[in-house]
Amino acid sequence: MRRQKGFTLIEVLILIIVAGITGSAIVLALSTALRSTPQFLQHGIAGQTARNCIEWFIGQRRLILGDGYTSITCPSSTVPAFCTAPSGFTLAVNVACTTINSDANYKTITVTVSGSGAATYSTMIADY
């Protein structure tokens, strides 16, 4: 008796079923990823907005020669004119006085952007 080469009908059916299940899982994963893509963009915009505002505060030391950060008052929640939120976002700034080893010349700045996307950035500056 000679053995024939090839696949049986059962093997072909199993291959089709496994390929169908794998294909539908891939399509479902891609569909989910495509639906959530705009959220990544919105979070990126929120992060960039918060970074720009933090960089504005850091840049104040270079702009105001000899004054350092003393012009930034704490506590404060005033949003500087430069820190603007794009449409669909809100921006909050909190400047808190911070003491380290009995030295009260530090300020902690926290910028929170919320809305379509969200991001929070903090930095600490010193009045030196």
Secondary structure, 3 states (H helix, E strand, C coil): CCCCCCCCHHHHHHHHHHHHHHHHHHHHHHHHHHHHHHHHHHHHHHHHHHHHHHHHHHHHHHHCCCCCCCCCCCCECCCCCCCCCCCCEEEEEEEEEEEECCEEEEEEEEEEEEECCCEEEEEEEECC
